[in-house]
Amino acid sequence: MRQARPNDAPSTLKRRAALASVAASLALTVVKLAAGATAGSLALLSEAAHNGLDVGASALTYFAVREADKPADEDHPFGHAKIEAVAALAQTGFLIVLAVAVALEALRRIGEASVVDANLFAFGAILLSIGVDLTRWRVLARIARETQSDALAADALHFSSDLLSSILVLAGLAATRAGWPHADALAAVGVAVFIGVAGFRLGRRTVDALVDAAPKGLADALRVAVERVPGVAGTDFVRLRRNGARIVGDLGLFVSRTLPLERVSAIKAEVDEAIARRWPYVALTVTADPLALDDETVLERVQLIAARRRLFVHHVAVQNIEARKCVTLDLEVDGRMSLASAHEIATQLETAIQDELGLDIEVETHIEPMETREIGGRAADPALTGRIALSLTRNAARDGVLRDIHDVRVRAAASGYIVIFHCRVDPEVSVEATHDRIDGLERSVRSEFPDVTRVISHAEPAR
């Protein structure tokens, strides 16, 4: 059994509307042709010819909406939706040819004496046409809005002109019956004008779709909505085009160049969500380009330069010394690397920072080894662990900022002992103050236990 596609319901609705339009146009053609022939009315015969073309146009619409809903394939990677625009363009040609032919015949008849029998059959035919065209116009316009169908929108526009021209024919028949001999020919001229205006409006819409004209005002509205998304620094470009019921295209964003890739991806996802929430028929490919923002700090710029070179830096400090900036940082490299190679890496990093921030900036790097291998070890003697835990508790109690020393672990490694502990701190104490206290505690422990080479602490907010 064939699985239903998401657009099956709209497709069925469009096809049924197109078939109903074909049937209505065919019936009206027959009725108007008979009435126009019996009455000798050029306006009514012109309307019959108009409806005859409507049959072909509506049949073309049915073909277009059926083909347009086919899924994309290798020959049509963006789908078949533009077939509807091609069908609408063909309808435009039909309307223009008919308008010129009716106008020329009407002008010829104005110069000649012609007899028009404005009988009840003629009036009945045109009133029936007005009722049918009014119904068709409203139904097709509603379905065209719901399905965003170019072909049905063209049909709806077509039948709105039919409605107006039928009313004009009715007025011409009434004037002829009242004794105005040229009223029918003048009504036919009016019909030609209405047909021509409808053709022009339809042609303009169709050409816009075929040449990928962006919907009026949508690009500006998208820019406003997208730039409200947190993290978006601006929009670079918005390229939109209609593709059947959908608006597709490309959107270029600016984001801070200091953001990590994960955050950039999250911003793009938030932009997609914002667009889908307000314009569900819009599908854009979003790209993000890095931008140097005016409020970037020296620290952010230094970290960005290091990240681009895949270097690990920490303890970055920026000082203002006599109107000159000085940047110092720790650079981690593979401890097995030769000093010459490490120094070259440091020099290249310093040069890159000066290229970014200016040659008058002072840059100093401290090279230190990075542990690139897993190190062996074992739990230290419990007695030693207990003594270190007591030392941590005793030294932390001196000012009372660090409290509740717990989860103390001591590990023996080739280079010495590694101490790990947790403590609690008042939630309102700053990170800087907490770090200073922990540094002091580390110095006390290492002074008391010289074999301790590293102390790792984890501060938790006190409940």
N, C-alpha and C positions, 0 to 999 in steps of 0.2 A: 504494500500500500504506500502511495506517495505521501511523504511527510509534508505538512503544510508549511509554507514559507511565511515569515512574519508579515509580508505585504499582501497575502492572498486576499484578505477581506477588502482592503482598498481597491485591489485590482479587479475583483469581481464587481464591486460597486461601480467602478469606472466603465467597465465593459457593458454592464446593463444600461447605464445612462446613455452610452454611445449608441447601443442598439435601439433604445427607445427613441432617440433623436432621429435615427434613420427612418424608422417607421412613421413618425409624426411628419417628417419632411416629405416623404413619399405621398402620404394621404393628402396633405395640404397642396401639394403640387397638382394632383389630379383635380381636386375641388376647385382651386383657383383657375386652372386652365379651362375647365368647363365653364365656370362663371364668367371669366374674361372673354371667352369666345362668344358666348350668348349675348353679352352686354356690349361687345366691341370696345372694351376699356383697355387702353394701353397701360394705364397704371396697374390694373389688375393682372393683365398678361405679363407685365414686367415682374410683378410679385410672384406669378407662377414660375417664370423663368428663374427668379431668385431662389424659389424653393426647390426647383429642379437642381440647381447647383448645390443647394443645401444637402440634397440626397447624397451627391458625390462627396461633398465635404464631410458630412457626418459619417459616411462609410469609411472615408480616409481617417477620420478621428478614431473610429472603432479599431481599425488596423493599427493605428499608432499607439493607442493605449495598451493593446494586446502585446505588441512588440516591445514597447518601452519597459514593461515589467519583467522582461526576461533577465535572468542574472548575468553578471559580467562573465566574459569568456576571454580567451586569448586574443581574439580579434577586436574585442571591445572591453578593454580592461577597466574602464570607468562606467560600464553598463551601457544600456540602450536608451536612456531617458531622453536624449536629444532627438530621437525619432519624433517625439511629440512636437518639438519646435519645428522640425522640417514639415510635418503635416500642417501645422498652423501657417507656415509660410506659403504652402500650396493654397490654402484657403484664402490667404491674402490676394494671391494672383487671381483666383476665381472672382473675388469681390470687385477688384479693380476693373477687370474685363467687363463684367456685367454692368457696373456703374457707367462706364463709357458708352456701351451699347445702348442702354436705356436712355441716357441723356441725349445721344444723337438722334434716336427715333422720336423722342419727345419734342425736340426742337424742330424736327421736320414736320411733325403733326401740328405744331402751333401755327405754322404758315399755311396749313391746309384746312379745309372744312371737313370735319369728321363727326359722325353721329355716334353717340354713346347712349346705350339704353341702360340707365341705372335702375335695373329691376331688383326685385326682392331676393332673387337667387344670388345676385352680385353682393348685395348687402349682407345676406346670410353667410356667404363664403368668407367675406372679409371679417365679420364679427367672430366667426369660428376660428379664423386664423389668429385674431387678436387674443382670444382666450387660450389657444394652444401655445402661442409664442410666450405669453405671460407666464404660463405654468413651466414651460421648458426653460425659460431664462432663469427663473428663480431656483428650480431644481438643479440645473447644471451649474449655476454660480455657486450654490451651496456645496455641491460635491467637489467642484474644482478647488474651492477653498480648503475643504477637508483633506483632499488628496494631493494638493499642490500640483494639479495636472495642467500643463500648458495647453494641451489639445482641448480639454473640456472647457478651460477658460476661454479659448478661442471660440468654441461653439457657443458658450454663454454670451460672449460679446456680440457674436454674429446674430443671435436671436434677439438680443436687445435692440439691435438696429432693425431687425424684422418687425418687432413690435411697433417701433416708432413709424416705420415706413407704412405699415398696415393702417395705422391711425391716420396717416396722411392720405392714403388711398381712400379710406372711408370718408374723409373730409372732401376729397375730390369728387367722389360719387354723389355726395350730398349736394355739393355746389352745382354739379352737372344737372342733377334732377331739379334744382332751383332755377335753371336757365342760364348757367354760365357755360358757354360752349367750349372754352379752352381749359376749363378747370381740370379735366382729366389729364390733359397733356402737362399742365403745370404741376399736378400732383406727381406725375411720373418723373418730372425733373427733380422734385423734392425727394422722391424715392431714390433716384440716382445719387443725389447729394448724401443722403443717409448711408447708402451702401458704400460710397467712396470714403466717408468719414470712418465708418466701421473698419474698412480695409486698411486705412492709414493707422488707426489705433492698434489694430491687430498686428500689422506689419512692424510697427515700432517695438511692440512687446516681443515679437518673435525674433527680430534682428538682435535685440538686446540679449536674448537667451543664446543665440547662435554665436555671437561675438564675445560671449563671456562677460557681459557688462555686470558690474556688481549692483545688487539691490540698493536703491537710494537710501542713504542714511544708516545702513546696517553697519558699515565699517566703523563709523564714528561711535555708534552705540557700543560696538564690541570693544573698541579701545577703552572707553570709559569703564566698562564692566571689568575688563581684564586688569587694568591698572589699579583697581581696588583690591586685588588679590594680594595678601601679604607676601613680600619677597620679590614682587615684580617691580623693577626699577623703571620700566617704560616699555613702550611697544616700538619695534623697529619698522615692521610693515604688516599690512593686512591685505591679503589677496583673496577675493571672493568671486565665485561664479555659480550660476545656477546649473544644476544637473537634475532635471526633472523636478521631483518634489523636494529635493534637498539643495542646500547651499553648501558647497565644498570649497576648499582652498587651503591657504597656508597662513600661519600667524608666527611672526618673529618677536620674541621677547628679549628684553635686557634684564639680566640679573647681576648681582654683585659678583665680581670675579673671585672674591674670597670665599664664596660658599662651596661646601663640599658637593660632590656629585649626587649623593643621596638627597640632599636638600633641594638641589636643582630639579631632580626627578619628581620630588614631592610637590614643588611649585607648579610644574607642568601638569601634574595630575589634578591639582586644585583648580587650575585654569580650565582644563577640560570639563571638570565638574560644574564650574560656574557657567560655562557656555551652554552645556547640556541642560542645566536647570532652567535657563531663561529661553534658550533657542534650541529646542530638541531636534529640529530639522537641520541644524548646522553641524557639519563635521569638518574639523580643521586639523591639519598636521602642524603641531606646535614645535618650534625650535627655540632654544635659549642660547643667547650669546653673552659672553662675559663683558662686564662694563666696569671701568674704574670709577668708583663713586667719589664725590668730593669729600665725604666725611670719613674716608678710610684713614685709619691711624697708621703711624709708622710701624707699630708692632704687627698689625694685620698685613701690611705690605711685605715686611721681612718674612713672616711665616708663609705667605703666598709664594714668594721667590724660592724659599727652601722646598716647599711642597712640589713646585713645578720640577725641581731638580731631584725629587725623591730623596731628599736629605732630612734627617731627623735632628731638629734643634730644640733646645729648651733653655730656660733661664735667660730669655731674651730681655735685655734691659736697655732703655732709651734714656739718655741723659742730655741735658742742655748745659754745655760747658762753654761759658763766655761766648754766647750767641752761636755756638756751633754744636750740632748734634753728634752724640757719640753712641754707637750701638755696640753692645757686647752680647755674646751668645755662646752657648755650649753646643758644639757639633759632635754628634755621635757617628763614628765610623766603625767598620769591622776591625776588631782588635788585632786580627792577624795581618792586616794591611801594613805595608811599609810606611814609615814616617814620610818619605818623599811623596808617595802617592796620596796620603791623607792631606799633606800640606798643599798639594796641587788642587785637591777638591776644595779645601778651605779658601784658597786664593781665588778660585773661580766663583765661589759663593760671595766673597767680599766684593769682587768686581761687579757681579750682577746686582748687588745691593746698591753700590755706588752709581751704577748706570740708571737704576730706578729712582733713587732718592737724591742724586747729585754728587759730584766729585768732591765737594767740600765736606761730606760727611765722614766721620771717623768710624771704621768698622774693625772690631777685634774679635777673633774667634778662639775659643778654647776647645782643643781637640781631645776627645775622650773615647775610650773603647766602648763599643756596643757588644753586649753578649749575644752572640748569634747561635750558640749551641745550648742544648739542654745540659744543665749541670747536675751532677750526682749529689747525693747528700743523705742524711739520716737525722732522726730526731735526737736532740742533745740529751745528756744525762738529766733525769728529772730533778735531781738536786740543783744542778746549774740553772735549770729553767725556773725553779722556785726562787733562787737567789735573785735572778734578773727580774722576776715579777715583783718581788719585794722592793727592789731598787726603783723600779718604775713607779710603784705606788707611793713610795716615800718621797721621791723627787717631784712627782706630780702634785703632791699635797702642799707644797711650799706656797703656791699662790691660789690654789683651789680652782683654777680655770679648767684644768683637765681632771676629770673625775671618773670614778668607776673603771679603773684599769681592769680589763678582762680579756679572755680568750688569748692568753699569752702563749706563743709557740716559739721554740728556739730550734733552729736547724743547723746541723754541722755540715759545712762544705769545705772544699779543698782550700779556699782562701780564708776561711775563718767561720765565725758564727753569724747566722742571719736571724734577727729577732723580728717577730711579727706580733702586734698587739692591737686591741681595740680600746677606745676610751669614749667617754661622753662629755659633751660641752654644751653650755647654755645655747639654745637656738639663735639668740640674738647676737652672739659674739661673731665678729667678722672672720672671714676666711684668713685674712692676713694675720690677725691676732692669734688665731688658732694655730696657724703654721709656725709662727714665731715661738709659741710655747712648746710645740712638738719638737722643733729644732733644738731648743734648749734641753728638753728631756733626752733627746738622742745624744747630745754632747755629754750629758751627765753619765748616761749608761756606758758609752764608749770609753769615757775616762775611767770608770770604775772597772770595766771589763775590756781590756785592750784587745782581746781576741775577737770581739764583735766588730765585723766589717760593714755591716749594713743593718739599719733599723727601718722597718716598714710599719707605719701606723695607719689606722683607719678611725677617723673621728666621726662620731654619730651625735645627732642632736639629742639632748636629754629630754625625756618625756615629762 
